[in-house]
Amino acid sequence: MDRIGIIDHPAIVNERTRVGDWEIDLAIGKGHSGALVTRVERLTRYSVTKRIFDKLTRTVTVVRIE
């Protein structure tokens, strides 16, 4: 997965004029017992949240957008 830090996003991403620019975040649970992956489409604000049970890269990156 080609990851680009938020500071390095192209300027057009901040304009929120096109569909398809997603922002992804990971929230770790108390005691590191689990986590939530959140994905938000920047123009429409459509959000997807999914609970995961480990923080492995392969787990976080395969969370489906449904």
Residue, then its C-alpha position, 0 to 999 in steps of 0.5 A: m500500500d502506498r501511504i502518503g502522510i497527511i502533510d504530503h497530500p496534494a493540494i487538491v485533496n484539501e479542496r474536497t472537490r472530488v470523490g475518492d480521497w479517503e482519510i484512514d485512522l486507527a484508534i487503539g482500545k484501552g489495554h490494547s485489547g483491540a482497535l477501530v479502523t475508521r475511513v472517511e471519504r473527504l468530500t461526502r464524509y461517508s464513514v466506515t468503522k470496523r473493529i479489529f483485534d490486532k494492529l498488524t499492517r495486513t489487518v488494518t490495510v485489508v479492512r473493507i469499505e462496505 
